[in-house]
Amino acid sequence: MANSSQDNSVDTFMAEPLPGDSRQARQRARRQLIVEAVMQEGAIRIEDITERFDISLMTAHRDIDELADKGLLHKTRGVVSATPTSLVESSGLYRASRQQEEKWAIAEVAASFIEPGQALFLDDSTTVLQLARFLPTKTPLTVITNSLTLMTELKDARDITLMGLGGQYYNWCNAFMGRMTRNEIQNLRADMFFVSMSAIVDDGVFHQSAETVETKRAMFDAANKRILLADHTKFERRALNSFARLTEFDAVIVNQGTPGTVLHRLQELGVNFIVAPMRRQD
């Protein structure tokens, strides 16, 4: 059981001022970014950390060991993940706060696919969470989700039949996953499935968590149409477990600012993609 000093370790670490020495400042800033990246994605391969931050394997291990000593991260078999204590207090902060404007723009376009009377599978991603603000204009709807965050957002919404999927609770994503969740999904059918994942590489969609992949794949298979929501950062990451090919989706929604090389590749593959225009939230 974590003690009270560990409970505030993430906030304390991220709020500490950078030292004056330039080498120490760079090291400190890099370690903050490593913590933020792991909080956002749940887990990252150490090999990917070396590539992402352009550091040696020795430096990566030294950084991670220091962060592990602070109780922020956990290292095992070539993968670094956030500790349960850190995830409980900070996963929402880091995952939900990144690319906020991009996620909002993508969700607005995604909402245009929804018609009143439909049944929707919505996953536990922070991008899909942004759809919640648009759903009241599309009612009546049936929303099926494993996300406890999304259930809370929609619990008082009028003319939305909310179906919460149970199963094993995972605090890092505030959602239910596992065999029980998949069994419930297999007994249902929906018009559309809206999903976002942590990485897109080699024309495929990936996630570091195998449990996440299996749960979302069950929704994917039980939906008539599948819509992928992907901000540009997804194309810069790698993850371990394959979820689907880009060509398996009925539509892929990306944000304005996605590199032209990515858009050209989507076109080459014959992917039906839409670029969401950026506009600031009120």
Helices and strands as residue ranges (DSSP letters): H 4-7, H 9-15, H 22-41, E 43-45, H 46-52, H 57-69, E 73-76, E 79-82, H 84-97, H 100-111, E 119-122, H 126-129, G 130-133, G 135-138, E 141-145, H 148-154, E 160-164, E 168-170, E 175-177, H 179-186, E 190-195, E 199-201, E 204-207, H 210-221, E 223-229, G 232-236, E 241-245, G 246-248, E 251-255, H 260-269, E 273-276
